[in-house]
Amino acid sequence: MRLTVTQTAPLNCHVMLAQRGATLVELLVASLLSLLVIGVIGSMFISSQNSALSLSRQLMLSQNLSSAMAQLKEDAERAGYNGQIAYSLKLSAASDILTVSSGALGFVYRQPEPTSDPLFHVVYRLEALSSTHNSLKICEKSSAQLLTMVSAAASGSGGYCYALFDPNLINITSFSVTSGSLVGENAKRQSVELSLNAALTEWPQVTQQLSLQIHSDNWQ
């Protein structure tokens, strides 16, 4: 009997290397790279989220201040209105239609509807809540007689004062009012400039500043 011996060719070394499993070092490197990628993506996500929160807080503060200033301007445009009587109303002892004092603006106008207390007094004033926190308040009071700035700015008979903003949310850092006058050919116009600065109570780094200029005619 004749035996036949078949010689098997040696496996290609490249094929053997291709079939070899990953080493521990390679696994560690791959894991490290994966962690780095996840960390970068997570950092970008957190940064984007923080930017969105900061923007939303700034927008909330801006909208609140803009609404308050719009209300103030609308109120001030009624200042001095006296119905059919040909002269403007002023607060008692005041020399101008828009009365200005330190951190306060006051005025009066006649209500269009018949009432026993036809004179409507309005005062916007800054009130200190603490050494670092303030509130902007509006005082509204009706009466049959003209009131002084001090009387109109106090809660009590005929009206009350309330905060324009929730002090737990918004801190008014400053409220300044300055008055001037513009003299034309036919009338004297009073010019009042207001500046309002505020910050979020819990995030004082979020701030906003708004300015407003009001003109009022003096018919005398």
C-alpha positions in Angstrom: 0.0 0.0 0.0 1.3 3.4 -0.9 0.8 6.3 1.5 0.3 9.7 0.1 1.5 12.6 2.3 -0.1 16.0 1.6 1.9 19.0 2.6 -0.2 21.9 4.0 1.2 25.3 3.1 1.8 27.6 6.1 -0.9 30.1 6.8 -0.2 33.6 5.6 1.1 35.7 8.5 -1.1 38.6 7.5 -4.2 36.5 7.8 -3.1 35.4 11.3 -2.5 39.0 12.3 -5.9 40.0 11.0 -7.6 37.4 13.0 -5.7 38.3 16.2 -8.0 40.0 18.9 -7.5 43.6 20.2 -5.0 44.0 23.0 -5.9 45.5 26.4 -3.9 48.7 25.5 -6.0 49.2 22.3 -9.2 48.8 24.3 -8.1 51.3 26.8 -7.2 53.8 24.1 -10.5 53.3 22.4 -12.4 53.8 25.7 -10.4 56.9 26.4 -11.2 58.4 23.0 -14.9 57.6 23.5 -14.9 59.3 26.8 -13.3 62.3 25.4 -15.9 62.6 22.6 -18.7 62.1 25.1 -17.2 64.8 27.3 -16.9 67.3 24.5 -20.5 66.7 23.4 -21.7 67.0 26.9 -19.8 70.2 27.5 -21.3 71.7 24.3 -24.8 70.7 25.4 -24.4 72.2 28.8 -22.9 75.4 27.4 -25.8 75.7 24.9 -28.3 75.0 27.7 -26.8 77.7 29.9 -26.8 80.2 27.1 -30.5 79.5 26.4 -31.3 80.0 30.1 -29.4 83.2 30.2 -31.1 84.5 27.1 -34.6 83.6 28.5 -33.8 85.4 31.8 -32.6 88.5 29.9 -35.7 88.4 27.7 -38.0 88.1 30.8 -36.4 91.1 32.5 -36.5 93.2 29.3 -40.2 92.4 28.7 -41.2 93.3 32.2 -39.3 96.6 32.1 -40.7 97.5 28.7 -44.3 96.8 29.8 -43.8 99.0 32.9 -42.3 101.9 31.0 -45.1 101.6 28.4 -47.7 101.8 31.2 -45.9 104.8 32.8 -45.8 106.7 29.4 -49.5 106.0 28.8 -50.3 107.3 32.3 -48.1 110.4 31.9 -49.7 111.4 28.6 -52.9 112.0 30.6 -51.1 114.3 33.0 -52.8 117.7 33.4 -56.0 116.7 31.5 -58.8 118.9 32.9 -61.8 118.1 30.6 -63.3 121.2 29.0 -61.5 123.6 31.4 -58.8 125.6 29.6 -56.0 125.0 32.0 -53.9 122.0 33.1 -54.2 120.3 36.4 -51.2 120.1 38.7 -50.5 118.5 42.0 -51.1 120.9 44.9 -48.1 123.2 45.4 -46.5 122.0 42.2 -45.1 124.3 39.6 -45.2 121.8 36.7 -47.8 119.3 35.3 -45.3 116.5 35.8 -43.9 116.8 39.4 -40.4 115.5 39.8 -38.7 114.7 43.1 -35.9 112.3 44.1 -36.7 109.0 42.6 -40.4 109.9 42.0 -42.7 111.2 39.3 -46.2 112.5 40.1 -49.2 114.0 38.2 -53.0 114.4 38.3 -55.7 114.4 35.7 -59.5 114.6 35.6 -61.3 111.3 35.0 -63.6 111.5 32.0 -66.5 109.7 33.8 -68.6 111.7 36.2 -67.7 110.8 39.8 -67.7 112.3 43.3 -63.9 112.2 43.3 -63.0 113.2 39.7 -59.3 114.0 40.3 -57.0 111.0 39.7 -53.5 111.3 41.2 -50.7 109.0 40.1 -47.2 108.8 41.7 -44.4 106.4 40.5 -41.7 106.2 43.2 -38.7 104.1 44.3 -39.0 102.4 47.7 -36.1 100.8 49.5 -36.8 97.3 50.8 -33.3 96.8 52.2 -29.8 98.2 51.8 -29.4 96.4 48.4 -33.0 95.9 47.2 -35.6 98.3 46.0 -39.1 98.2 44.5 -40.8 100.5 42.0 -44.3 101.4 43.2 -47.2 103.1 41.7 -49.6 105.0 43.9 -53.1 105.8 42.6 -55.6 108.0 44.5 -58.9 109.7 43.7 -60.2 112.8 45.4 -62.4 115.8 45.0 -59.4 118.2 45.8 -55.9 118.4 44.5 -53.4 116.5 46.6 -49.7 117.2 47.3 -47.0 114.9 46.1 -46.6 113.5 49.6 -50.3 112.8 50.1 -50.7 111.2 46.6 -47.7 109.0 47.2 -49.1 107.4 50.4 -51.5 104.5 50.7 -54.7 105.4 52.5 -58.1 107.0 52.0 -58.8 107.2 48.3 -56.2 104.8 47.0 -53.3 102.5 47.5 -49.7 101.8 46.4 -48.5 98.6 44.9 -45.3 97.2 43.3 -45.0 97.1 39.6 -42.7 94.1 39.8 -42.5 91.2 42.2 -39.5 92.0 44.4 -38.7 88.3 44.7 -38.1 88.3 40.9 -36.9 91.8 40.0 -34.7 94.2 42.0 -34.9 97.9 40.9 -31.3 99.1 41.3 -32.2 102.7 40.3 -35.0 105.0 39.1 -34.0 108.5 38.2 -36.2 111.4 37.0 -35.0 114.7 35.7 -37.0 117.6 34.4 -36.4 120.4 31.9 -38.4 122.7 29.7 -38.7 123.5 26.0 -40.2 126.9 25.1 -41.9 127.3 21.8 -43.7 130.1 20.1 -47.2 129.2 21.3 -46.6 127.0 24.4 -44.2 125.9 27.0 -43.4 122.2 27.0 -42.0 120.3 30.0 -39.5 117.6 29.2 -39.0 114.7 31.7 -36.4 112.0 31.3 -36.7 108.8 33.2 -34.0 106.1 33.6 -34.8 102.6 35.0 -32.2 100.1 36.0 -33.0 96.6 37.2 -31.6 93.1 37.8 -33.1 89.7 38.5 -33.1 89.1 42.2 -31.7 85.5 42.0 -29.4 86.3 39.1 -28.0 89.8 39.7 -25.7 89.4 36.8 -28.7 89.7 34.5 -29.4 93.4 34.2 -31.3 95.8 32.0 -31.5 99.6 31.6 -34.3 101.5 29.9 -34.7 105.3 29.3 -37.8 107.2 28.5 -38.5 110.8 27.6 -41.9 112.4 28.1 -43.1 115.8 26.9 -46.1 117.6 28.5 -47.8 120.8 27.3 -48.5 123.7 29.7 -51.5 125.7 28.7 -51.6 128.9 30.6 
